[in-house]
């Protein structure tokens, strides 16, 4: 995985091949296929590791106890996301690419893993944010990934789109990833709390 991470840091997904990964780890391509039958399975595993790292860090903070406001909880989530550039670049491709072209058993194993991790984290989030409804922790985690998947690509446009958006007249259409994510997550947390009290 470390070789895949190095390649991912410098190579676009479309340009990265299993042959490059195999060469980097000293395996033949057929030997690599024994571990990862498709490129999507390899990157799904990489994303799962990155998500697990983020979940573990969030769980560690939440287990310290204490209560949050929507703003302070979002601040914690943002701080942990900001430290994980790899995760931010992988999540936008997760549903669109990595969950495609994989076998049923691998898909089932991934979703069961995800359910298990969020089943632990969800209640911790609900304890940390008073008023968050039962099941709100899972929704918060799910929607956070969805927001990253949408906002990060918008904040990292192509060269031509970047040039177009540099026009002051179009400035309102530019998206800065972390401020936009902060706005969206704060509104989400506030809305989930209000939903329970409403």
Secondary structure per residue as TSV (DSSP state, phi and psi in degrees):
chain	resnum	aa	ss	phi	psi
A	1	X	-	360.0	-31.9
A	2	X	H	-63.8	-37.1
A	3	X	H	-66.6	-40.5
A	4	X	H	-62.0	-40.6
A	5	X	H	-60.8	-43.8
A	6	X	H	-62.6	-44.5
A	7	X	H	-65.0	-40.6
A	8	X	H	-62.2	-33.1
A	9	X	H	-68.3	-20.9
A	10	X	H	-124.8	-1.4
A	11	X	S	-133.1	134.7
A	12	X	-	-66.6	149.6
A	13	X	G	-54.9	-44.0
A	14	X	G	-62.9	-27.5
A	15	X	G	-93.4	-10.0
A	16	X	-	-90.6	131.8
A	17	X	-	-116.2	157.2
A	18	X	H	-64.3	-28.6
A	19	X	H	-61.2	-42.7
A	20	X	H	-62.5	-43.3
A	21	X	H	-64.0	-45.8
A	22	X	H	-59.1	-44.7
A	23	X	H	-62.9	-39.3
A	24	X	H	-64.6	-31.6
A	25	X	H	-100.9	4.2
A	26	X	T	74.4	30.3
A	27	X	-	-115.4	157.0
A	28	X	-	-76.4	160.0
A	29	X	H	-61.5	-43.1
A	30	X	H	-59.4	-35.5
A	31	X	H	-67.3	-39.1
A	32	X	H	-65.0	-37.1
A	33	X	H	-61.3	-25.5
A	34	X	H	-65.4	-29.1
A	35	X	H	-92.5	-40.8
A	36	X	-	-133.9	98.1
A	37	X	S	-62.7	-23.6
A	38	X	S	-137.7	160.0
A	39	X	H	-60.6	-36.8
A	40	X	H	-63.3	-39.2
A	41	X	H	-65.7	-38.5
A	42	X	H	-60.9	-47.7
A	43	X	H	-75.1	-26.7
A	44	X	H	-64.3	-41.4
A	45	X	H	-64.6	-40.2
A	46	X	H	-63.0	-43.8
A	47	X	H	-65.5	-39.6
A	48	X	H	-61.1	-41.7
A	49	X	H	-64.0	-41.7
A	50	X	H	-66.2	-41.2
A	51	X	H	-63.7	-41.9
A	52	X	H	-62.3	-38.7
A	53	X	H	-62.8	-44.6
A	54	X	H	-65.6	-45.8
A	55	X	H	-59.9	-42.9
A	56	X	H	-63.7	-41.8
A	57	X	H	-65.9	-42.2
A	58	X	H	-64.9	-42.8
A	59	X	H	-61.8	-42.0
A	60	X	H	-58.8	-44.3
A	61	X	H	-66.9	-43.2
A	62	X	H	-66.8	-32.6
A	63	X	T	-71.3	-12.1
A	64	X	T	-69.9	-14.7
A	65	X	-	87.2	-167.5
A	66	X	-	91.3	161.5
A	67	X	-	-112.1	150.3
A	68	X	B	-120.2	157.8
A	69	X	-	-96.0	167.0
A	70	X	H	-53.7	-41.6
A	71	X	H	-65.6	-42.3
A	72	X	H	-73.1	-34.3
A	73	X	H	-67.0	-42.6
A	74	X	H	-62.4	-39.1
A	75	X	H	-58.6	-41.9
A	76	X	H	-64.4	-48.8
A	77	X	H	-59.7	-43.8
A	78	X	H	-63.9	-41.8
A	79	X	H	-60.3	-41.3
A	80	X	H	-72.3	-31.6
A	81	X	H	-72.9	-40.8
A	82	X	H	-60.6	-30.3
A	83	X	T	-75.8	-8.3
A	84	X	-	-124.0	70.1
A	85	X	H	-58.1	-40.0
A	86	X	H	-57.9	-43.7
A	87	X	H	-63.0	-43.0
A	88	X	H	-63.4	-33.7
A	89	X	H	-83.5	-21.2
A	90	X	H	-84.5	-40.6
A	91	X	H	-55.3	-40.9
A	92	X	H	-61.1	-20.0
A	93	X	H	-98.7	-6.4
A	94	X	I	-59.6	-61.0
A	95	X	I	-74.5	-34.9
A	96	X	I	-73.3	-32.3
A	97	X	I	-129.0	-52.5
A	98	X	I	-68.8	-29.5
A	99	X	T	-84.4	3.0
A	100	X	S	-99.3	159.3
A	101	X	S	55.9	39.5
A	102	X	-	-127.3	156.1
A	103	X	-	-73.1	160.9
A	104	X	H	-60.6	-42.2
A	105	X	H	-64.8	-40.4
A	106	X	H	-66.9	-41.2
A	107	X	H	-61.9	-44.2
A	108	X	H	-64.3	-43.5
A	109	X	H	-61.7	-41.4
A	110	X	H	-64.6	-47.2
A	111	X	H	-67.2	-35.0
A	112	X	H	-67.5	-39.6
A	113	X	H	-60.4	-47.0
A	114	X	H	-62.0	-42.7
A	115	X	H	-62.2	-41.7
A	116	X	H	-63.5	-43.3
A	117	X	H	-67.8	-42.8
A	118	X	H	-73.2	-25.8
A	119	X	H	-65.9	-28.0
A	120	X	H	-80.5	-46.1
A	121	X	H	-73.6	-36.6
A	122	X	H	-53.7	-54.4
A	123	X	H	-61.8	-33.3
A	124	X	H	-64.4	-39.6
A	125	X	H	-65.2	-38.7
A	126	X	H	-67.4	-32.1
A	127	X	H	-73.1	-35.8
A	128	X	H	-74.6	-31.4
A	129	X	B	-113.9	96.5
A	130	X	T	-54.7	134.5
A	131	X	T	95.9	-12.1
A	132	X	-	-68.9	125.6
A	133	X	-	-72.2	162.9
A	134	X	T	-57.7	129.4
A	135	X	T	88.4	-10.9
A	136	X	H	-68.0	-30.2
A	137	X	H	-64.2	-44.4
A	138	X	H	-63.2	-43.3
A	139	X	H	-62.3	-41.1
A	140	X	H	-61.2	-44.1
A	141	X	H	-65.2	-42.9
A	142	X	H	-64.5	-46.5
A	143	X	H	-70.6	-29.4
A	144	X	H	-61.9	-44.7
A	145	X	H	-62.6	-40.5
A	146	X	H	-64.5	-39.7
A	147	X	H	-66.7	-40.9
A	148	X	H	-61.6	-44.1
A	149	X	H	-59.6	-34.0
A	150	X	H	-89.6	-42.7
A	151	X	H	-77.5	-35.8
A	152	X	H	-63.3	-47.7
A	153	X	H	-60.9	-34.4
A	154	X	H	-66.7	-29.2
A	155	X	H	-86.2	-7.0
A	156	X	S	-127.9	66.1
A	157	X	-	-75.2	168.2
A	158	X	-	-63.4	166.9
A	159	X	H	-59.3	-43.2
A	160	X	H	-67.5	-40.3
A	161	X	H	-68.5	-35.7
A	162	X	H	-61.6	-42.1
A	163	X	H	-63.6	-43.3
A	164	X	H	-62.3	-43.4
A	165	X	H	-74.7	-10.0
A	166	X	T	-75.6	-11.7
A	167	X	S	-64.8	123.0
A	168	X	G	-54.0	-31.9
A	169	X	G	-63.9	-26.8
A	170	X	G	-103.0	9.3
A	171	X	G	-56.2	-33.1
A	172	X	G	-65.5	-17.1
A	173	X	G	-90.1	-9.3
A	174	X	-	-71.9	143.0
A	175	X	-	-118.2	123.9
A	176	X	-	-98.4	121.3
A	177	X	H	-55.4	-60.9
A	178	X	H	-64.3	-45.4
A	179	X	H	-61.1	-39.0
A	180	X	H	-67.1	-41.0
A	181	X	H	-64.9	-39.9
A	182	X	H	-60.5	-47.6
A	183	X	H	-57.4	-48.9
A	184	X	H	-66.4	-43.1
A	185	X	H	-69.4	-36.8
A	186	X	H	-63.9	-43.6
A	187	X	H	-63.8	-39.8
A	188	X	H	-63.5	-50.1
A	189	X	H	-61.5	-43.8
A	190	X	H	-61.8	-42.1
A	191	X	H	-66.2	-39.2
A	192	X	H	-66.5	-38.2
A	193	X	H	-67.9	-42.3
A	194	X	H	-66.0	-32.9
A	195	X	H	-60.3	-39.1
A	196	X	H	-73.1	-37.7
A	197	X	H	-83.3	-11.8
A	198	X	-	-79.5	360.0
